Amino acid sequence: MNKHQIASAFQLLQDNICSTLEAADGGGHFREDLWTREGGGGGRTRVLEGTRIAKGGVNFSAVEGRLPEKIAQALGVAEADFFATGVSIVLHPHNPNVPIIHMNVRYFELDSGAWWFGGGIDLTPHYIVAEDARDFHLLLKQVCDRHNASYYPRFKKWADDYFFLKHRQETRGVGGIFFDRLGPSEGLDKTQVFAFVQEVGSAFCPAYVPLLQQYADQPFDEAARHWQALRRGRYVEFNLVWDKGTKFGLDTDGRTESILMSMPPMAQWVYDHQPVPGSREAETLSLLRKDIDWVNYKSK
């Protein structure tokens, strides 16, 4: 399996997810922008501003060229020519009862022969519903267990640590799985790892569409809208301060509009905001912490 076959499979994944999301949204259609990168490669950015999804991006890219020196240093590799391809998704719903979701699957190789896969999927509810978090994690555990029983506990911990706002001491949401540099260093061949990555990608719609359908038409008030704007603000903080994918895209001269498509359409910051004790907002804030065993979690 070569890089072109992997890129083609990622393009097909983008197509399948976009068609499913358009049907689930019930009114919106993706706008597509084709772009090229001056240093080599390009991509397809697709953005949806729909009936249920306020702003959603499903991006495919395949870029190549000389690896910038600071990226080589960050990766701990010698300067070389690189190729990177993947699909990246972020969905921001209209209704605060529907969670934000992110997924990324990617492949990276150097002309030295080094290669690896990375990716992950995580859920960021504005209001945490323990049963939904449990079902989401159970689905991801089943995906992981079909390939390696060690994947879910390892990648779940990795997601907890990665999707963490250190300056807030809170997780971005209820986590999910996150992995990187999965390849020969672990004794795996490319076919094995890609089969796992493809299944992670295929889990996106089954993980999210039922939540969109369940909650998109529920009533909500201005207090919930205000809380949604605050939680979106936290999402912006993570993506601009801590996210390595954002930094990689900008440092490799990727397309800025595509890299920053993960930003919500509207967000808010309120000085020293404190939720009302005992409220849904306060309960959600209390659950934004690492190492919750969501698969076996029982509400109090």
Buried (B, 14 or more C-beta within 10 A) or exposed (E): EEBEEBBEBBBBBBBBBBEBBBEBBBEBEBEEBEBEBEBBBBBBBBBBBBEBBBBBBBBBBBBBBBBBEEBBEEBEBEBBEBBBBBBBBBBBBBBBBBBBBBBBBBBBBBEEEBBBBBBBBBBBBBBBBBEBBBBBBBBBBEBBEEBBEEBBBBBBBBBBEBBBBEEEEBBBBBBBBBBBBBBBEEEBEBEBBBEBBBBBBBBBBEBBBBBBEEBBEEEBEEEBBBBBBBBBBBBBBBBEEBBEBBBBBEBBBBBEEBBBBBBBEEBBEEEEEEBEEEEBBEBBBEBBEBEBEBBEBEEE
